[in-house]
């Protein structure tokens, strides 16, 4: 056998080994990514179920508000009446309607469903998109 045939055989085996290794790594990363997405979705489902059990009235009010005004993203926590700008609708959740309202919203924030955006003396929050999709879809 010629040295060229042996060399070509070794190169062929090396290339096949490299290809198999790269393909194995690609599929490992692909399946790991899919598994992580599934785990994240399960974790999110568990969090959402938890808040539905802890604060059903608040979640139902939020669902109703967002179903009527799906583009509104902000809400405030208020002790009384609130006169907002009619061109900039903001949801208003009242302490008189929801026991432990501030604590409930803190839980929503810790779970990553809302974000605090207060800039004055009124507690102001923004719904995050994943939460909105859970509420209205």
N, CA, C and O atoms as a GROMACS GRO file, in nm:
protein
  548
    1UNK      N    1   0.083  -0.117   0.000
    1UNK     CA    2   0.000   0.000   0.000
    1UNK      C    3   0.088   0.124   0.000
    1UNK      O    4   0.196   0.129   0.059
    2UNK      N    5   0.038   0.216  -0.066
    2UNK     CA    6   0.119   0.338  -0.074
    2UNK      C    7   0.095   0.424   0.050
    2UNK      O    8  -0.009   0.415   0.116
    3UNK      N    9   0.192   0.504   0.079
    3UNK     CA   10   0.186   0.593   0.194
    3UNK      C   11   0.072   0.692   0.178
    3UNK      O   12   0.015   0.737   0.278
    4UNK      N   13   0.039   0.727   0.055
    4UNK     CA   14  -0.068   0.823   0.030
    4UNK      C   15  -0.205   0.766   0.067
    4UNK      O   16  -0.291   0.836   0.119
    5UNK      N   17  -0.223   0.639   0.040
    5UNK     CA   18  -0.350   0.574   0.075
    5UNK      C   19  -0.364   0.566   0.226
    5UNK      O   20  -0.471   0.592   0.280
    6UNK      N   21  -0.257   0.531   0.295
    6UNK     CA   22  -0.260   0.524   0.442
    6UNK      C   23  -0.287   0.663   0.499
    6UNK      O   24  -0.369   0.679   0.590
    7UNK      N   25  -0.217   0.762   0.445
    7UNK     CA   26  -0.235   0.899   0.492
    7UNK      C   27  -0.380   0.946   0.466
    7UNK      O   28  -0.440   1.007   0.554
    8UNK      N   29  -0.435   0.918   0.348
    8UNK     CA   30  -0.572   0.956   0.315
    8UNK      C   31  -0.671   0.886   0.408
    8UNK      O   32  -0.772   0.945   0.447
    9UNK      N   33  -0.643   0.760   0.442
    9UNK     CA   34  -0.730   0.686   0.534
    9UNK      C   35  -0.731   0.752   0.671
    9UNK      O   36  -0.837   0.773   0.731
   10UNK      N   37  -0.612   0.785   0.721
   10UNK     CA   38  -0.604   0.852   0.851
   10UNK      C   39  -0.674   0.987   0.850
   10UNK      O   40  -0.744   1.022   0.945
   11UNK      N   41  -0.657   1.062   0.745
   11UNK     CA   42  -0.722   1.193   0.732
   11UNK      C   43  -0.874   1.174   0.728
   11UNK      O   44  -0.948   1.249   0.792
   12UNK      N   45  -0.920   1.074   0.654
   12UNK     CA   46  -1.064   1.044   0.646
   12UNK      C   47  -1.120   1.008   0.783
   12UNK      O   48  -1.226   1.055   0.822
   13UNK      N   49  -1.048   0.923   0.855
   13UNK     CA   50  -1.092   0.882   0.989
   13UNK      C   51  -1.094   1.003   1.083
   13UNK      O   52  -1.187   1.021   1.162
   14UNK      N   53  -0.990   1.086   1.073
   14UNK     CA   54  -0.984   1.206   1.155
   14UNK      C   55  -1.101   1.299   1.126
   14UNK      O   56  -1.163   1.351   1.219
   15UNK      N   57  -1.132   1.321   0.999
   15UNK     CA   58  -1.244   1.409   0.963
   15UNK      C   59  -1.377   1.352   1.010
   15UNK      O   60  -1.464   1.426   1.057
   16UNK      N   61  -1.394   1.222   0.997
   16UNK     CA   62  -1.517   1.158   1.045
   16UNK      C   63  -1.528   1.175   1.197
   16UNK      O   64  -1.636   1.204   1.249
   17UNK      N   65  -1.417   1.157   1.268
   17UNK     CA   66  -1.416   1.176   1.413
   17UNK      C   67  -1.451   1.318   1.453
   17UNK      O   68  -1.527   1.341   1.546
   18UNK      N   69  -1.394   1.414   1.380
   18UNK     CA   70  -1.424   1.555   1.408
   18UNK      C   71  -1.572   1.582   1.382
   18UNK      O   72  -1.637   1.648   1.463
   19UNK      N   73  -1.625   1.532   1.272
   19UNK     CA   74  -1.766   1.553   1.239
   19UNK      C   75  -1.857   1.492   1.346
   19UNK      O   76  -1.951   1.556   1.391
   20UNK      N   77  -1.828   1.369   1.386
   20UNK     CA   78  -1.910   1.302   1.488
   20UNK      C   79  -1.903   1.380   1.619
   20UNK      O   80  -2.005   1.398   1.686
   21UNK      N   81  -1.784   1.426   1.656
   21UNK     CA   82  -1.770   1.505   1.779
   21UNK      C   83  -1.848   1.635   1.775
   21UNK      O   84  -1.914   1.671   1.871
   22UNK      N   85  -1.839   1.704   1.661
   22UNK     CA   86  -1.912   1.831   1.646
   22UNK      C   87  -2.063   1.807   1.647
   22UNK      O   88  -2.138   1.883   1.709
   23UNK      N   89  -2.107   1.703   1.578
   23UNK     CA   90  -2.250   1.672   1.575
   23UNK      C   91  -2.299   1.636   1.715
   23UNK      O   92  -2.408   1.677   1.756
   24UNK      N   93  -2.219   1.559   1.788
   24UNK     CA   94  -2.256   1.521   1.923
   24UNK      C   95  -2.269   1.643   2.013
   24UNK      O   96  -2.363   1.654   2.092
   25UNK      N   97  -2.173   1.735   2.001
   25UNK     CA   98  -2.176   1.857   2.081
   25UNK      C   99  -2.296   1.944   2.044
   25UNK      O  100  -2.362   2.001   2.131
   26UNK      N  101  -2.324   1.954   1.914
   26UNK     CA  102  -2.438   2.033   1.868
   26UNK      C  103  -2.568   1.979   1.926
   26UNK      O  104  -2.648   2.055   1.981
   27UNK      N  105  -2.590   1.849   1.915
   27UNK     CA  106  -2.714   1.791   1.965
   27UNK      C  107  -2.722   1.796   2.117
   27UNK      O  108  -2.830   1.813   2.173
   28UNK      N  109  -2.609   1.782   2.184
   28UNK     CA  110  -2.608   1.794   2.329
   28UNK      C  111  -2.651   1.934   2.370
   28UNK      O  112  -2.733   1.949   2.461
   29UNK      N  113  -2.597   2.036   2.305
   29UNK     CA  114  -2.636   2.173   2.336
   29UNK      C  115  -2.781   2.199   2.301
   29UNK      O  116  -2.852   2.268   2.375
   30UNK      N  117  -2.826   2.145   2.189
   30UNK     CA  118  -2.964   2.163   2.147
   30UNK      C  119  -3.060   2.104   2.250
   30UNK      O  120  -3.156   2.169   2.290
   31UNK      N  121  -3.034   1.981   2.292
   31UNK     CA  122  -3.124   1.916   2.387
   31UNK      C  123  -3.112   1.978   2.526
   31UNK      O  124  -3.211   1.983   2.599
   32UNK      N  125  -2.994   2.026   2.562
   32UNK     CA  126  -2.979   2.096   2.690
   32UNK      C  127  -3.059   2.225   2.688
   32UNK      O  128  -3.124   2.259   2.786
   33UNK      N  129  -3.055   2.296   2.577
   33UNK     CA  130  -3.130   2.420   2.564
   33UNK      C  131  -3.280   2.393   2.573
   33UNK      O  132  -3.353   2.467   2.640
   34UNK      N  133  -3.326   2.289   2.506
   34UNK     CA  134  -3.468   2.252   2.513
   34UNK      C  135  -3.507   2.213   2.655
   34UNK      O  136  -3.615   2.250   2.702
   35UNK      N  137  -3.421   2.140   2.722
   35UNK     CA  138  -3.449   2.099   2.860
   35UNK      C  139  -3.456   2.221   2.952
   35UNK      O  140  -3.544   2.229   3.038
   36UNK      N  141  -3.365   2.316   2.932
   36UNK     CA  142  -3.366   2.438   3.014
   36UNK      C  143  -3.494   2.518   2.990
   36UNK      O  144  -3.551   2.572   3.084
   37UNK      N  145  -3.539   2.525   2.866
   37UNK     CA  146  -3.663   2.596   2.835
   37UNK      C  147  -3.781   2.527   2.902
   37UNK      O  148  -3.870   2.594   2.956
   38UNK      N  149  -3.783   2.394   2.899
   38UNK     CA  150  -3.891   2.320   2.963
   38UNK      C  151  -3.889   2.341   3.115
   38UNK      O  152  -3.993   2.359   3.177
   39UNK      N  153  -3.770   2.338   3.173
   39UNK     CA  154  -3.758   2.361   3.317
   39UNK      C  155  -3.802   2.502   3.353
   39UNK      O  156  -3.871   2.521   3.453
   40UNK      N  157  -3.764   2.601   3.272
   40UNK     CA  158  -3.804   2.739   3.296
   40UNK      C  159  -3.956   2.751   3.288
   40UNK      O  160  -4.017   2.818   3.372
   41UNK      N  161  -4.017   2.688   3.189
   41UNK     CA  162  -4.162   2.694   3.174
   41UNK      C  163  -4.232   2.629   3.293
   41UNK      O  164  -4.331   2.682   3.343
   42UNK      N  165  -4.180   2.515   3.340
   42UNK     CA  166  -4.239   2.450   3.458
   42UNK      C  167  -4.228   2.539   3.581
   42UNK      O  168  -4.322   2.549   3.659
   43UNK      N  169  -4.113   2.602   3.596
   43UNK     CA  170  -4.091   2.691   3.710
   43UNK      C  171  -4.187   2.810   3.703
   43UNK      O  172  -4.243   2.850   3.805
   44UNK      N  173  -4.204   2.865   3.584
   44UNK     CA  174  -4.296   2.977   3.565
   44UNK      C  175  -4.440   2.934   3.591
   44UNK      O  176  -4.516   3.008   3.653
   45UNK      N  177  -4.477   2.816   3.544
   45UNK     CA  178  -4.612   2.762   3.568
   45UNK      C  179  -4.638   2.749   3.718
   45UNK      O  180  -4.746   2.782   3.766
   46UNK      N  181  -4.538   2.700   3.790
   46UNK     CA  182  -4.551   2.680   3.934
   46UNK      C  183  -4.568   2.815   4.005
   46UNK      O  184  -4.652   2.828   4.095
   47UNK      N  185  -4.490   2.915   3.964
   47UNK     CA  186  -4.502   3.048   4.024
   47UNK      C  187  -4.640   3.106   3.996
   47UNK      O  188  -4.703   3.164   4.085
   48UNK      N  189  -4.686   3.092   3.872
   48UNK     CA  190  -4.816   3.148   3.837
   48UNK      C  191  -4.928   3.080   3.916
   48UNK      O  192  -5.020   3.147   3.964
   49UNK      N  193  -4.921   2.951   3.927
   49UNK     CA  194  -5.022   2.878   4.005
   49UNK      C  195  -5.020   2.923   4.151
   49UNK      O  196  -5.124   2.937   4.215
   50UNK      N  197  -4.899   2.945   4.202
   50UNK     CA  198  -4.883   2.989   4.341
   50UNK      C  199  -4.950   3.125   4.363
   50UNK      O  200  -5.021   3.143   4.462
   51UNK      N  201  -4.929   3.219   4.272
   51UNK     CA  202  -4.992   3.351   4.293
   51UNK      C  203  -5.142   3.346   4.272
   51UNK      O  204  -5.217   3.420   4.336
   52UNK      N  205  -5.188   3.259   4.183
   52UNK     CA  206  -5.333   3.245   4.165
   52UNK      C  207  -5.398   3.194   4.293
   52UNK      O  208  -5.510   3.233   4.326
   53UNK      N  209  -5.328   3.108   4.365
   53UNK     CA  210  -5.381   3.055   4.491
   53UNK      C  211  -5.371   3.158   4.604
   53UNK      O  212  -5.460   3.165   4.689
   54UNK      N  213  -5.264   3.237   4.606
   54UNK     CA  214  -5.242   3.332   4.714
   54UNK      C  215  -5.325   3.459   4.701
   54UNK      O  216  -5.362   3.520   4.801
   55UNK      N  217  -5.355   3.499   4.578
   55UNK     CA  218  -5.423   3.628   4.556
   55UNK      C  219  -5.522   3.622   4.441
   55UNK      O  220  -5.509   3.698   4.345
   56UNK      N  221  -5.621   3.534   4.449
   56UNK     CA  222  -5.712   3.516   4.335
   56UNK      C  223  -5.791   3.642   4.298
   56UNK      O  224  -5.814   3.667   4.180
   57UNK      N  225  -5.833   3.721   4.398
   57UNK     CA  226  -5.912   3.841   4.366
   57UNK      C  227  -5.829   3.941   4.288
   57UNK      O  228  -5.876   3.997   4.189
   58UNK      N  229  -5.706   3.964   4.331
   58UNK     CA  230  -5.619   4.059   4.262
   58UNK      C  231  -5.588   4.011   4.120
   58UNK      O  232  -5.594   4.090   4.025
   59UNK      N  233  -5.556   3.883   4.105
   59UNK     CA  234  -5.524   3.829   3.973
   59UNK      C  235  -5.646   3.839   3.881
   59UNK      O  236  -5.632   3.873   3.763
   60UNK      N  237  -5.764   3.810   3.934
   60UNK     CA  238  -5.885   3.820   3.852
   60UNK      C  239  -5.913   3.964   3.810
   60UNK      O  240  -5.954   3.989   3.697
   61UNK      N  241  -5.890   4.059   3.901
   61UNK     CA  242  -5.910   4.200   3.865
   61UNK      C  243  -5.810   4.242   3.758
   61UNK      O  244  -5.845   4.315   3.665
   62UNK      N  245  -5.687   4.197   3.770
   62UNK     CA  246  -5.585   4.228   3.670
   62UNK      C  247  -5.623   4.168   3.534
   62UNK      O  248  -5.608   4.232   3.431
   63UNK      N  249  -5.673   4.044   3.535
   63UNK     CA  250  -5.717   3.979   3.411
   63UNK      C  251  -5.828   4.061   3.345
   63UNK      O  252  -5.824   4.085   3.224
   64UNK      N  253  -5.926   4.102   3.425
   64UNK     CA  254  -6.038   4.180   3.371
   64UNK      C  255  -5.989   4.312   3.312
   64UNK      O  256  -6.028   4.350   3.202
   65UNK      N  257  -5.902   4.380   3.388
   65UNK     CA  258  -5.851   4.508   3.340
   65UNK      C  259  -5.776   4.492   3.207
   65UNK      O  260  -5.798   4.568   3.113
   66UNK      N  261  -5.689   4.393   3.202
   66UNK     CA  262  -5.609   4.374   3.080
   66UNK      C  263  -5.693   4.322   2.963
   66UNK      O  264  -5.660   4.349   2.848
   67UNK      N  265  -5.799   4.249   2.991
   67UNK     CA  266  -5.884   4.205   2.880
   67UNK      C  267  -5.960   4.322   2.820
   67UNK      O  268  -5.990   4.322   2.700
   68UNK      N  269  -5.992   4.423   2.902
   68UNK     CA  270  -6.059   4.542   2.851
   68UNK      C  271  -5.962   4.641   2.786
   68UNK      O  272  -5.998   4.710   2.691
   69UNK      N  273  -5.840   4.647   2.839
   69UNK     CA  274  -5.739   4.742   2.790
   69UNK      C  275  -5.605   4.670   2.774
   69UNK      O  276  -5.516   4.688   2.856
   70UNK      N  277  -5.591   4.589   2.670
   70UNK     CA  278  -5.471   4.505   2.657
   70UNK      C  279  -5.340   4.579   2.632
   70UNK      O  280  -5.233   4.518   2.640
   71UNK      N  281  -5.345   4.708   2.602
   71UNK     CA  282  -5.222   4.782   2.577
   71UNK      C  283  -5.169   4.856   2.700
   71UNK      O  284  -5.058   4.908   2.698
   72UNK      N  285  -5.248   4.861   2.806
   72UNK     CA  286  -5.205   4.929   2.928
   72UNK      C  287  -5.104   4.842   3.001
   72UNK      O  288  -5.122   4.721   3.014
   73UNK      N  289  -4.996   4.905   3.048
   73UNK     CA  290  -4.889   4.829   3.113
   73UNK      C  291  -4.862   4.874   3.256
   73UNK      O  292  -4.796   4.801   3.330
   74UNK      N  293  -4.911   4.990   3.296
   74UNK     CA  294  -4.880   5.042   3.428
   74UNK      C  295  -4.999   5.031   3.522
   74UNK      O  296  -5.114   5.033   3.479
   75UNK      N  297  -4.966   5.020   3.652
   75UNK     CA  298  -5.070   5.026   3.754
   75UNK      C  299  -5.013   5.091   3.879
   75UNK      O  300  -4.892   5.090   3.903
   76UNK      N  301  -5.103   5.146   3.959
   76UNK     CA  302  -5.063   5.208   4.085
   76UNK      C  303  -5.136   5.140   4.200
   76UNK      O  304  -5.240   5.076   4.182
   77UNK      N  305  -5.079   5.156   4.318
   77UNK     CA  306  -5.145   5.114   4.441
   77UNK      C  307  -5.192   5.242   4.508
   77UNK      O  308  -5.114   5.333   4.531
   78UNK      N  309  -5.321   5.247   4.539
   78UNK     CA  310  -5.379   5.372   4.583
   78UNK      C  311  -5.466   5.351   4.704
   78UNK      O  312  -5.531   5.247   4.719
   79UNK      N  313  -5.468   5.450   4.791
   79UNK     CA  314  -5.551   5.446   4.911
   79UNK      C  315  -5.687   5.511   4.887
   79UNK      O  316  -5.776   5.502   4.973
   80UNK      N  317  -5.705   5.574   4.777
   80UNK     CA  318  -5.832   5.642   4.750
   80UNK      C  319  -5.852   5.660   4.601
   80UNK      O  320  -5.806   5.580   4.520
   81UNK      N  321  -5.920   5.766   4.568
   81UNK     CA  322  -5.948   5.794   4.427
   81UNK      C  323  -5.822   5.843   4.356
   81UNK      O  324  -5.732   5.900   4.418
   82UNK      N  325  -5.817   5.819   4.227
   82UNK     CA  326  -5.703   5.860   4.147
   82UNK      C  327  -5.754   5.918   4.017
   82UNK      O  328  -5.824   5.850   3.941
   83UNK      N  329  -5.719   6.041   3.991
   83UNK     CA  330  -5.755   6.106   3.865
   83UNK      C  331  -5.636   6.097   3.772
   83UNK      O  332  -5.536   6.166   3.791
   84UNK      N  333  -5.647   6.012   3.673
   84UNK     CA  334  -5.535   5.996   3.580
   84UNK      C  335  -5.563   6.072   3.451
   84UNK      O  336  -5.676   6.114   3.425
   85UNK      N  337  -5.462   6.087   3.374
   85UNK     CA  338  -5.470   6.148   3.242
   85UNK      C  339  -5.547   6.052   3.151
   85UNK      O  340  -5.504   5.937   3.135
   86UNK      N  341  -5.658   6.095   3.090
   86UNK     CA  342  -5.736   6.004   3.005
   86UNK      C  343  -5.658   5.955   2.883
   86UNK      O  344  -5.694   5.854   2.822
   87UNK      N  345  -5.553   6.026   2.847
   87UNK     CA  346  -5.470   5.984   2.734
   87UNK      C  347  -5.362   5.885   2.775
   87UNK      O  348  -5.293   5.830   2.689
   88UNK      N  349  -5.347   5.863   2.904
   88UNK     CA  350  -5.246   5.770   2.955
   88UNK      C  351  -5.310   5.686   3.065
   88UNK      O  352  -5.290   5.711   3.183
   89UNK      N  353  -5.386   5.587   3.024
   89UNK     CA  354  -5.461   5.505   3.119
   89UNK      C  355  -5.365   5.424   3.206
   89UNK      O  356  -5.270   5.364   3.157
   90UNK      N  357  -5.392   5.424   3.336
   90UNK     CA  358  -5.315   5.348   3.434
   90UNK      C  359  -5.414   5.275   3.522
   90UNK      O  360  -5.510   5.335   3.571
   91UNK      N  361  -5.393   5.147   3.543
   91UNK     CA  362  -5.481   5.071   3.632
   91UNK      C  363  -5.456   5.115   3.776
   91UNK      O  364  -5.345   5.155   3.812
   92UNK      N  365  -5.562   5.107   3.857
   92UNK     CA  366  -5.556   5.149   3.995
   92UNK      C  367  -5.607   5.035   4.084
   92UNK      O  368  -5.723   4.994   4.072
   93UNK      N  369  -5.522   4.984   4.170
   93UNK     CA  370  -5.562   4.880   4.264
   93UNK      C  371  -5.560   4.940   4.404
   93UNK      O  372  -5.460   4.997   4.447
   94UNK      N  373  -5.671   4.925   4.472
   94UNK     CA  374  -5.692   4.995   4.598
   94UNK      C  375  -5.666   4.906   4.719
   94UNK      O  376  -5.699   4.787   4.720
   95UNK      N  377  -5.606   4.967   4.820
   95UNK     CA  378  -5.581   4.896   4.946
   95UNK      C  379  -5.712   4.856   5.014
   95UNK      O  380  -5.717   4.758   5.087
   96UNK      N  381  -5.817   4.932   4.989
   96UNK     CA  382  -5.946   4.898   5.051
   96UNK      C  383  -6.011   4.776   4.985
   96UNK      O  384  -6.096   4.712   5.045
   97UNK      N  385  -5.972   4.745   4.862
   97UNK     CA  386  -6.028   4.630   4.792
   97UNK      C  387  -5.946   4.502   4.811
   97UNK      O  388  -5.998   4.391   4.795
   98UNK      N  389  -5.819   4.518   4.845
   98UNK     CA  390  -5.729   4.402   4.852
   98UNK      C  391  -5.647   4.405   4.980
   98UNK      O  392  -5.564   4.494   5.001
   99UNK      N  393  -5.672   4.309   5.065
   99UNK     CA  394  -5.595   4.297   5.189
   99UNK      C  395  -5.450   4.263   5.156
   99UNK      O  396  -5.424   4.180   5.069
  100UNK      N  397  -5.356   4.324   5.225
  100UNK     CA  398  -5.213   4.302   5.205
  100UNK      C  399  -5.170   4.330   5.060
  100UNK      O  400  -5.085   4.259   5.004
  101UNK      N  401  -5.228   4.432   5.001
  101UNK     CA  402  -5.202   4.461   4.859
  101UNK      C  403  -5.054   4.483   4.831
  101UNK      O  404  -5.000   4.425   4.737
  102UNK      N  405  -4.989   4.565   4.910
  102UNK     CA  406  -4.847   4.594   4.886
  102UNK      C  407  -4.765   4.464   4.892
  102UNK      O  408  -4.677   4.443   4.809
  103UNK      N  409  -4.793   4.380   4.989
  103UNK     CA  410  -4.721   4.252   5.003
  103UNK      C  411  -4.745   4.161   4.883
  103UNK      O  412  -4.654   4.092   4.838
  104UNK      N  413  -4.866   4.160   4.833
  104UNK     CA  414  -4.897   4.078   4.717
  104UNK      C  415  -4.819   4.125   4.594
  104UNK      O  416  -4.767   4.044   4.517
  105UNK      N  417  -4.811   4.256   4.578
  105UNK     CA  418  -4.739   4.311   4.463
  105UNK      C  419  -4.588   4.286   4.478
  105UNK      O  420  -4.518   4.266   4.379
  106UNK      N  421  -4.540   4.288   4.601
  106UNK     CA  422  -4.399   4.255   4.624
  106UNK      C  423  -4.371   4.111   4.581
  106UNK      O  424  -4.267   4.084   4.522
  107UNK      N  425  -4.463   4.020   4.610
  107UNK     CA  426  -4.448   3.881   4.566
  107UNK      C  427  -4.446   3.874   4.413
  107UNK      O  428  -4.364   3.804   4.355
  108UNK      N  429  -4.537   3.947   4.349
  108UNK     CA  430  -4.539   3.952   4.202
  108UNK      C  431  -4.406   4.004   4.148
  108UNK      O  432  -4.356   3.956   4.046
  109UNK      N  433  -4.350   4.102   4.216
  109UNK     CA  434  -4.223   4.158   4.174
  109UNK      C  435  -4.109   4.057   4.194
  109UNK      O  436  -4.023   4.041   4.107
  110UNK      N  437  -4.109   3.989   4.308
  110UNK     CA  438  -4.005   3.888   4.334
  110UNK      C  439  -4.012   3.773   4.236
  110UNK      O  440  -3.909   3.714   4.201
  111UNK      N  441  -4.131   3.739   4.190
  111UNK     CA  442  -4.148   3.632   4.092
  111UNK      C  443  -4.116   3.677   3.950
  111UNK      O  444  -4.113   3.595   3.858
  112UNK      N  445  -4.092   3.806   3.932
  112UNK     CA  446  -4.057   3.856   3.800
  112UNK      C  447  -4.176   3.884   3.711
  112UNK      O  448  -4.163   3.885   3.588
  113UNK      N  449  -4.292   3.909   3.771
  113UNK     CA  450  -4.412   3.937   3.693
  113UNK      C  451  -4.438   4.086   3.676
  113UNK      O  452  -4.500   4.128   3.578
  114UNK      N  453  -4.392   4.166   3.770
  114UNK     CA  454  -4.407   4.311   3.761
  114UNK      C  455  -4.275   4.377   3.799
  114UNK      O  456  -4.186   4.315   3.858
  115UNK      N  457  -4.265   4.505   3.764
  115UNK     CA  458  -4.144   4.581   3.795
  115UNK      C  459  -4.186   4.714   3.856
  115UNK      O  460  -4.274   4.782   3.804
  116UNK      N  461  -4.122   4.752   3.967
  116UNK     CA  462  -4.154   4.880   4.030
  116UNK      C  463  -4.094   4.995   3.948
  116UNK      O  464  -3.977   4.991   3.909
  117UNK      N  465  -4.177   5.096   3.921
  117UNK     CA  466  -4.131   5.213   3.845
  117UNK      C  467  -4.173   5.343   3.914
  117UNK      O  468  -4.195   5.445   3.848
  118UNK      N  469  -4.184   5.339   4.046
  118UNK     CA  470  -4.227   5.456   4.123
  118UNK      C  471  -4.133   5.573   4.100
  118UNK      O  472  -4.011   5.557   4.103
  119UNK      N  473  -4.189   5.690   4.078
  119UNK     CA  474  -4.108   5.811   4.064
  119UNK      C  475  -4.159   5.925   4.150
  119UNK      O  476  -4.102   6.034   4.149
  120UNK      N  477  -4.267   5.902   4.225
  120UNK     CA  478  -4.318   6.004   4.317
  120UNK      C  479  -4.365   5.933   4.444
  120UNK      O  480  -4.309   5.830   4.480
  121UNK      N  481  -4.465   5.984   4.510
  121UNK     CA  482  -4.510   5.923   4.635
  121UNK      C  483  -4.621   5.818   4.617
  121UNK      O  484  -4.679   5.773   4.715
  122UNK      N  485  -4.651   5.780   4.494
  122UNK     CA  486  -4.751   5.677   4.466
  122UNK      C  487  -4.679   5.553   4.414
  122UNK      O  488  -4.600   5.561   4.319
  123UNK      N  489  -4.706   5.439   4.477
  123UNK     CA  490  -4.643   5.314   4.431
  123UNK      C  491  -4.690   5.283   4.290
  123UNK      O  492  -4.810   5.266   4.265
  124UNK      N  493  -4.596   5.275   4.198
  124UNK     CA  494  -4.628   5.254   4.057
  124UNK      C  495  -4.549   5.133   4.006
  124UNK      O  496  -4.431   5.116   4.037
  125UNK      N  497  -4.618   5.049   3.929
  125UNK     CA  498  -4.558   4.926   3.877
  125UNK      C  499  -4.591   4.910   3.730
  125UNK      O  500  -4.682   4.972   3.676
  126UNK      N  501  -4.514   4.824   3.666
  126UNK     CA  502  -4.536   4.791   3.526
  126UNK      C  503  -4.548   4.639   3.514
  126UNK      O  504  -4.466   4.565   3.567
  127UNK      N  505  -4.651   4.595   3.443
  127UNK     CA  506  -4.665   4.453   3.413
  127UNK      C  507  -4.554   4.413   3.316
  127UNK      O  508  -4.524   4.488   3.223
  128UNK      N  509  -4.494   4.298   3.336
  128UNK     CA  510  -4.397   4.246   3.240
  128UNK      C  511  -4.471   4.156   3.140
  128UNK      O  512  -4.572   4.094   3.174
  129UNK      N  513  -4.421   4.149   3.020
  129UNK     CA  514  -4.492   4.087   2.909
  129UNK      C  515  -4.528   3.941   2.934
  129UNK      O  516  -4.639   3.899   2.901
  130UNK      N  517  -4.438   3.864   2.991
  130UNK     CA  518  -4.470   3.722   3.018
  130UNK      C  519  -4.592   3.709   3.108
  130UNK      O  520  -4.674   3.620   3.089
  131UNK      N  521  -4.602   3.798   3.206
  131UNK     CA  522  -4.716   3.795   3.298
  131UNK      C  523  -4.845   3.832   3.226
  131UNK      O  524  -4.948   3.770   3.246
  132UNK      N  525  -4.837   3.933   3.142
  132UNK     CA  526  -4.955   3.975   3.065
  132UNK      C  527  -5.004   3.860   2.977
  132UNK      O  528  -5.124   3.834   2.969
  133UNK      N  529  -4.911   3.792   2.913
  133UNK     CA  530  -4.950   3.680   2.828
  133UNK      C  531  -5.018   3.570   2.909
  133UNK      O  532  -5.110   3.505   2.860
  134UNK      N  533  -4.972   3.550   3.032
  134UNK     CA  534  -5.038   3.453   3.120
  134UNK      C  535  -5.178   3.497   3.158
  134UNK      O  536  -5.270   3.416   3.165
  135UNK      N  537  -5.193   3.626   3.183
  135UNK     CA  538  -5.320   3.677   3.230
  135UNK      C  539  -5.427   3.679   3.122
  135UNK      O  540  -5.543   3.647   3.149
  136UNK      N  541  -5.391   3.716   3.000
  136UNK     CA  542  -5.496   3.737   2.899
  136UNK      C  543  -5.502   3.631   2.790
  136UNK      O  544  -5.590   3.636   2.705
  137UNK      N  545  -5.410   3.536   2.790
  137UNK     CA  546  -5.415   3.432   2.685
  137UNK      C  547  -5.436   3.296   2.744
  137UNK      O  548  -5.442   3.197   2.671
   0.00000   0.00000   0.00000
